[in-house]
Amino acid sequence: MNTPSVELRGVRKSFRGTTALAGVDLDLYPGVVALLGPNGAGKTTLLRVLATVLGPDAGAVRILGRDPQDGTQRTEIRRHLGYLPQELTYPRGFSAYGFVDYIAVLKEWGDSAGRREQVRRALEQVGLGDVAAKRIRALSGGQRRRLGLAQALLGSPELLILDEPTTGLDPEQRVSLRHVLAELGRTATVVVATHQTEDVAALCERVAILDEGAVCFDGTVRDLVTVAENRVWIADEPDPRARTSWRTAEGRYRNLGDAAPAGAQIVPASIEDAYLLLRRTSGSDAEVAA
C-alpha cells in the first residue's frame, strides 16, 4: 500500500512550556507498529494526536487521508478508528455489554441490529462474551482492561491506537490479544505503545522509538535488533568497558557496550538490548537495567 494511513510532518506539542513532541515526522502503514520510549518521552501525547483528542501546536497531521483539524473530517476519522487510552473511565451502573453498546451509539451506529452484532463480536474477541451482562463494578482489573480493548475494537477500525494494552492481562490473555491484533494488522494500522518488549518481538513488524519528544529510531524489528549485534556479552562480573550491566537469573552478568571485547562470550542481542543502547546513543540519561 503506497498511501500511508497516518502522515505526521514536524508535529510539535507543548504543555505549560514543557515540550512533549519536538518535531515528529512519521508515516504509518497497515500492519502492527510498536511505539517504545521511556516515561515522559511523549508517547501518550503522540497517541492522543493520532486519536484526534489533541491537535498539534505546529506541523501537519493527516489521518486516513483526512485532515483532523477540519471538524467534519475529524468526525469521519473517528468513525474509522479505535482508541484505548492508558486510563479509561467507566460510567457507573453499566454492564460490560451496555458500556460497549454505549460507545457504539456515540459512534453514531444507527442500525441497532448491526450494532448489537458488532458489540457481541467485540466482547467475544477479548474473551468477555460470558460476562457481557455483568456490571462493570463487579469485573476484575484485567477484565476491565479487556473491556476497554473491546470498545476500541468495535467495527474492525482502519486505525487502532492502543496505549499499554496488555497491562493487567495474564500470559494467556496476552497471547490471545496478540492473535487478535495480528489479524487486524493484515488490513488495518495498529499502533501499540508498550513497555513489554516480548510483545513487540512476538507481534510487531515495525518499531518507532520516541525519546525526548522526537523519533530516534524507525524501522523493522530486525533492524532494531541489528543495532545491538556483537555489542552484548556475558561475563562472571560487570565489565567496566560496558555502558551498562546487570545480573542474570543464572548469576552471571549481561553487558552492553560499543563493542564486545576480544575473547568475550558474545550472546544474541534482544530488542531490550538495542533499546537501551539507542537510549544511550541518543544522549538520554538511560536507566540501568535491573
Sequence and secondary structure as in RCSB ss.txt:
>XXXX:A:sequence
MNTPSVELRGVRKSFRGTTALAGVDLDLYPGVVALLGPNGAGKTTLLRVLATVLGPDAGAVRILGRDPQDGTQRT
EIRRHLGYLPQELTYPRGFSAYGFVDYIAVLKEWGDSAGRREQVRRALEQVGLGDVAAKRIRALSGGQRRRLGLA
QALLGSPELLILDEPTTGLDPEQRVSLRHVLAELGRTATVVVATHQTEDVAALCERVAILDEGAVCFDGTVRDLV
TVAENRVWIADEPDPRARTSWRTAEGRYRNLGDAAPAGAQIVPASIEDAYLLLRRTSGSDAEVAA
>XXXX:A:secstr
  S SEEEEEEEEEETTEEEEEEEEEEE SEEEEEE  TTSSHHHHHHHHTTSS  SEEEEEETTB TTSHHHHH
HHHTTEEEE SS    TT BHHHHHHHHHHHTT   HHHHHHHHHHHHHHTT GGGTTSBGGGS HHHHHHHHHH
HHHTT  SEEEEESTTTT  HHHHHHHHHHHHHHTTTSEEEEE S HHHHHHH SEEEEEETTEEEEEEEHHHHH
HTTTT EEEESS  TTSSEEEE TTS EEEE SS  TT EE    HHHHHHHHHHHTT       
